[in-house]
Amino acid sequence: MSYVLPLRPNSSSLHSNWVQLDYACNSALVQTQTGSSETLIYVVFGTDFIAGLRVDRRTWIFLPNSAVTQVRFDQLGARNLPPVRQVSDDGRTYLQGLGAMRFKVWMNGRTEPLPAANAQVIGRWVALKRAAPVSQIGGSSGGQQLERLVSFDSIAVIEIADVDNSTELAVVSGNFGKTQTERF
């Protein structure tokens, strides 16, 4: 069984469960404005985006509705894949919930992505940061420099290249005398 849904611009999208998918739907074939298509698994779609893991490259991508023309939900043969999930979040809220990330961003009308950078969603902007030169590390910049702000509305595709799951831990007692980084 498969379903085809035309995605609507955010201004006319419904903010409730507007489609009931068969529980067996575990993939999405996404047609983009550029004419390309992506087959996604571990699919999440919200009020103004669809995201998932590319089956051919095993990278997580995020597509705003403005970059998508059609989505077909389907069932792949692998029964152990989770079903398609619908969330009530908008894209910016969803990305903020993922925490610290490394993005590759393709802007509308461009064929090459911006250089991969650590990213943070701030309001209607995506702040891309690059590592500071070694001479500046430890200064007030915290080891990062703002490289550019990208308007969320100008983004065609975001590929999440790496999720940074390390945390700076300051130890005030015990054998540690300075801040150390620990990987979880």
Residue pairs with C-beta under 8 A, 6 or more apart in sequence:
1 22
1 24
1 25
1 74
1 75
2 25
2 72
2 73
2 74
2 75
3 19
3 21
3 22
3 25
3 72
3 73
3 74
4 70
4 71
4 72
4 73
5 19
5 70
5 71
5 72
5 73
6 69
6 70
7 13
7 50
7 65
7 68
7 69
7 70
7 71
8 65
9 65
9 66
10 47
10 48
10 65
10 66
10 90
13 47
13 48
13 65
15 47
15 88
16 88
17 86
19 86
21 73
21 83
21 84
21 86
22 75
23 83
24 75
24 83
25 73
25 74
25 75
25 83
25 84
26 41
26 43
26 74
26 75
26 76
26 78
26 81
26 82
26 83
26 84
27 39
27 40
27 41
27 43
27 55
27 73
27 74
27 75
27 76
27 81
27 84
28 39
28 40
28 43
28 45
28 50
28 52
28 71
28 72
28 73
28 74
28 84
29 37
29 38
29 39
29 40
29 71
29 72
29 74
30 37
30 38
30 39
30 40
30 50
30 63
30 68
30 70
30 71
31 37
31 68
31 69
31 70
31 71
32 38
32 63
32 67
32 68
32 69
32 156
32 157
33 66
33 67
33 68
33 69
33 156
34 67
34 156
38 54
38 61
38 63
39 54
39 55
39 56
40 50
40 51
40 52
40 53
40 54
40 55
40 61
41 52
41 53
41 55
41 76
41 81
42 52
42 53
42 81
42 82
43 50
43 51
43 52
43 73
43 84
43 85
44 50
44 51
44 52
44 84
44 85
44 86
44 87
44 94
45 51
45 71
45 84
45 85
45 86
45 87
46 86
46 87
46 88
46 89
46 90
46 91
46 94
47 88
47 89
47 90
47 91
48 64
48 65
48 66
48 90
48 91
49 62
49 63
49 64
49 65
49 90
49 91
49 94
50 63
50 65
50 68
50 71
51 60
51 61
51 62
51 63
51 94
52 60
52 61
53 59
53 60
53 61
54 60
54 61
59 159
59 160
59 161
60 159
60 160
61 157
61 158
61 159
61 160
62 91
62 94
62 95
62 157
62 158
62 159
62 160
63 156
63 157
63 158
64 91
64 152
64 155
64 156
66 108
66 153
66 156
67 108
67 155
67 156
67 157
73 84
87 94
89 97
91 152
92 121
92 123
92 124
92 152
95 101
95 121
95 126
95 158
96 121
98 160
98 163
99 163
99 164
99 165
100 118
100 120
100 163
100 164
100 165
101 118
101 119
101 160
101 161
101 162
101 163
101 164
102 116
102 117
102 118
102 119
102 160
102 161
102 162
102 163
102 164
103 116
103 117
103 118
103 119
103 126
103 128
103 158
103 159
103 160
103 161
104 113
104 114
104 115
104 116
104 158
104 159
104 161
105 113
105 114
105 119
105 126
105 128
105 150
105 155
105 157
105 158
105 159
106 112
106 113
106 114
106 155
106 156
106 157
106 158
106 159
107 114
107 150
107 154
107 155
107 156
108 154
108 155
108 156
109 156
110 156
113 157
113 159
114 128
114 148
114 150
115 130
116 161
117 128
117 129
117 130
117 147
118 128
118 129
118 130
118 131
118 144
118 164
119 126
119 127
119 128
119 129
120 126
120 127
120 129
121 127
121 152
122 149
124 151
124 152
124 153
125 149
125 150
125 151
125 152
126 149
126 150
126 152
126 155
126 158
127 146
127 148
127 149
128 146
128 147
128 148
128 149
128 150
129 144
129 145
129 146
129 147
130 144
130 145
130 147
131 143
131 144
131 145
132 139
132 141
132 143
132 144
132 145
136 143
136 145
137 143
165 183
165 184
166 181
166 182
166 183
166 184
167 181
167 182
167 184
168 179
168 180
168 181
169 179
169 180
169 181
169 182
170 179
171 179
171 180
